[in-house]
Amino acid sequence: MARHPMAAQESAAHTDWRLRLALAGTLLAVVVVVLGAFTRLADAGLGCPDWPGCYGHLTWPDEEHEIVRANEAFPHAPVETDKTWPEMVHRYFAGSLLLLVGGLTVLAWRRRGQRAFKQTHFLLALIILQAAFGMWTVTLKLWPQVVTAHLLGGMATLSMLWLIAERLRNRGRSIPVHEYRALQKIRPLAIIAVVAVVLQIALGGWTSSNYAALACADFPTCHGEWWPQSDFQQGFNIAQHIGPNYLGGALESDARTAIHVTHRIGALVVSLLVLALAMLAWRAGSRRWAIGLAGALALQVGLGIANVVFFLPLPVAVAHNAGAALLLLGLLTFCYRIQTVQPAVRHP
């Protein structure tokens, strides 16, 4: 039975609203990821020793009498005003994103048969878990396992919002049969590249949370050697006990070197995979995607090298986190387009 024209219009309008909200959520998630990186790299992760407030304040203590009271209430964590505001601003934006996802879920419930219904509920569960990791980041005092998981959760939230937007606006696309077959052949490599980038982001989070970004101060060698002395057992001991405070890191130099070197090796593996994928995409006729993926990779590698050469300048380090998000979203979108594209059928 054909759908009533009015019902069809209402359904399309409802989808458009969800799409707008998903796109707005994607932009907000980018801001949250960048603010999270700024907070972490500015050593402001413990700028507020309590949660969800800051020294018992809804904002943060900035008046002299407020700071005095805060120092009396938290003598082990005196107020540093240059670190309180980044932490709370990050929490405000993260809270706003949670509310936006809640609104997106309510809209999904109004028409349960439409696209991205299950994905929206998965996203809601994910962002609630992400809020818990944000709390544990503070209460467990920057335990590297939690900090890394929090970073991955932020990237997963951003990715889910973007993929929901992709699903809501995907009206079906057809391409020539030969191009369709060529893209399907490179689909496994695209999936492998996504997995490799996710693992590399996890390595980046582990590097940052263990303060190993400057464990090697030279490039392309490390301590003047191609294979420096490293302690991989301690560097990747994910079963380490929860310590009193991980601000500044708790690992020895050789352990941090092991983490840094592994992150460089991961960057090399990712580069080879993405370059191979870009080359095959070019041959398959998707030249814009080939240029886009190669460009995102070049930007990210350049920022990574600049972090070492210029001793981790804050703007470059934050941009490196944003570049990781850009590369991940590019690969995910490419995979999704390969998954949903259809071969054009020639009519006689």
N, C-alpha and C positions, 0 to 999 in steps of 0.2 A: 504494500500500500504506500502510495506517495505521501511524503510528509507535507503537512499544511504549510503554505508559503509563510504565514505569520510565525509558526513554530520554527521554521527553518531560519528566519531572520533573527528570532530571539536566540536561537542556538549559536548562530554566527556571532552575534553581538556579545554573548557570554564568553565565547572562545576568545574574541578580541580583547575583552577585559582581562582575562587570565593571561593572555600573551603580553599585554602591556605590563601587568604586574610582574610577570616572570622576567621580562627584560629590565624593568626597574630593579628587581631583586638582584639580577646579575650585576648591574652597575654598582649597587650597594655592596654586594659581596666582594667586588674588586676593591672597593674602598676599605672594607673590613680586613681583607687579606693584606693590603698595603699598610694599613695602620698597625696590624698585628706585627708585621715585619719591622716597622719603625720602632714599635714598643720594645720588641725583643732586642733589636740591634742597638738601641739607645740604653740598654741595660735598665729599662723601666718596668720589667716584668713583675718586679716586687715593689713598684712605686707606691702601691697601696697594699699593706700587709694583711688586710681583711677583705672579705667579699660578702655581698656585692657592693657595699659602700666603700668609702675610702677614709680610713681613720674615724669611722663612725659617721661620716658625712655623706649626704646624697651626691654631692659634687666632690670637692676636695678642699682641705683646709688651706686658705690663702691669706687670712688675716692673722696678725701677730698673736692675738689671744687664742685663736683656733689652733695655731701651730704649737703653742705652749701646751695646751691641753692634750693635743694629739701625741706629743712627745712624752707627756706624763703617762698617757694610757698605753703607749707602745714604746717603752724605753729601749727595746731591742731593735727597733726600726725607726730611727728619727726621720722626720719629714724632709724630703728633698723635693722642693717644688718643681724642679725641672723634670722630675720623673713621675710625679703624681698625675699631672694632667694628661700625658700620653696614655697612661693606663686607663683612666676613666673615660677619655674620649673614645678609645677603642671599645670599651664596654658599652657606651651609649650607642654607637653605631651597630655593634653586634646585637644589642637588645632590639634596636629598630628592625634589623634584618629578621629576627625571630618573629616579631609582630607581623612583618610583611608576609613571611611564609605561612603564619597562621591565617592571615586573610586569604592567601592563595588556596589554602586547604578548605576554608569555608566556601569559597567559590566553586571548588571542585565538587563539594558535597551537594551543591544545588543542582548539578547535572552529573550524576554519578556514571552515566554511560559514555561520557565523552573521553577524549584522549587524555593521557597523562594523569589519570585518576590515581592509579597505584603509585606512580612515581612521585606524585605530590605528597602522599602520605609517608613514603619512604624518606623524602626530604625533610618532612616535619620531625620524624624520629631522629634523623641524622643531626639536625640543628639543635635539638634538645640535648642529645649526647654531646655535641660540640660545646654547648653552654656548660655542661658538667666538666668537660676537660678544661674549660677556661677557669672554673672554680678550683679544680685540682692543681692547675698550674701555680696558683697562689698558695693554696693550703699545703701542697707538697713542696713548695719553695723551689720551683723551677727544676723538678726532677726531669732529667733529659728524656726519659721515655714518654712522659706526659706532654712535655713541650713539643716533641716530634709528632706525637699523635694529634695534638691540637693543630699543628700546621697542616697535617694531612687531612684532618677534618675540615679545615677551612677550604682547602683546595677541592675536597669532595663536594662540599656545599655549593661552591661556585660552579663546579662542573655540572651538578645535578640541575641547578637553576637554568644554566645555559642549554642543557639537553632538553629540559621541559619546554623552554621557549622554542627550540628547534622542532620539537614534536608538534607543538601547537600551531606553528606557522608552516609546517610542511604540507604542501598541497599535492605532493607527488610530482616527480620530475622524470622525464624520459630523455634518454640519450641514444645515439646510434648503437647498434648491436655490437659492433667491433670495439667501440670504446667501453661499453658495458662489460664485455668479456675481459678486456685488459684490466679494468679496475677490479673486477672480482678476483683476478689472479694475484693482485698485490694486497688484497684485503688481509691475509694472515700477517704479512709484514707490518701493515699499519697497526694491527692489534698488538704485535710484539713491541713496536715502537712506543705505543701508549703505556704498556706495562713497564718498559725500560725507563720512561720519563717519570712515572710514578715512583719507581724505586729510587731514581736519582733525586727526586724531590725529598723522599724520606732520608736519603743520605745527606742532602743539604740541611735538612732539619736537625739531623744528628750532629753534623759538623757545627752548626750554629749553637745548638743547645749545650754542646761540650766545649764551646769556645775554641774550636780548632781551625777557624777560618784563616788565622795567621800562623798556624803551626809550620807552614813553609813560606818563607818570606821572599823566595826567588821563583822565577819561572823561566823555562819549563822544568828546570831541575828543582830539587828540594834539598836545602842545606848543601847545595853544590853537588849533589849526587842524584843519579837517576833512580836509585833504589836506596833511600836512606834507612837508617836504623829505625825500626818501628815495632810497636807492641800491639799486635792485632787482638790478642786475647783480652787485654784490658780495654782496648779501644772500643771493642764491640761486645763488651760484657753487659748484655741487656738485662741480666738477672741481678745487677748490682742493687744493693740495699738502698732504701730511701734515706738520704742523708739529712743533716740539719739544715743545709742551705747549699744550693748549687750555683748561686750567683758568682760568676767568675770562673766556674768550672772546678772539677775535683780530680782531674786526670793528670798524670805525669806527661812530660813532653813527648816521649816515644809513643804513648797511646794516642795523643792528639795528632801526631805525625801520621800514624796509621790511618786515622779517620780521614785526614786531609788527602793523603795519597789515594785512598780508595775512592773518594769523591772525584778526584781528577780522572782516575781510570773509568769511573762511571760516565763522566762527561765525554770521554773518548768513545766509549761504546755507544752512547746515545747519538753522538755526532755521526758515526758511521751508519747507524740504522736510519736516522732521519735523512741523511744525504742520499742513501740508497733508495729510500722511499720517494724522495723528491725526484730523483732521476727516473725512476719507473713511472711516476705520475706524469712526468713530462712526456715520456714515450707513449703513455696511454692517452695523451691528448688533454690532460688536466694541467695545462701550463701555469695558470694562475695559482693553483694549489701548490705546484712545485716551487714557484718563486716565493710564495708566502711562507711555506714551511722552511725553506732554506734560509730565508731572511730572518725568520723568528729564531732559528738555530744560531745564525751568525751573531745576532744581537745578544743572545744569551751567553754564548761562548765569550764574546768580547767583554761583556760585563763581568763574567767570572774571572777572566785574566786581569782586568782592571782592578778588581778587588785585591788581588795579590800584589800587583805592581805598585799600586798607590796606597797600600796598607789599609784596606777596608774603609774607604770614605763612606759615611753614612748614606748620602744620596745614591751612590753607586750600588751599595749593598741592598738598599731597599728596592732599587730598580731591578736588581738581579732576581729578587723574589717575584716581582711583577712579571719579569720576563719568563720565569718558569711557568706562571699561570697562563701567559699568552701562548707559549709553546704547547702546553697541555690542552688548552681549549682548541687550538688549531688542529691538533692531531685527533682529538675527540670528534670535532665537527667533520673532519675528513672521513673518519671511520663511519660516522652516522650517515653521511651523504652516500658513501659506497653501499651501506646497508639498505638504504631506502630508495635508491635510484632504480629505475625500471628501464628495460630495453624498449626502444621505440618500435612499434609494430607497423610494418608497411601494409597499407591497404591496397588491394588490387584495383 
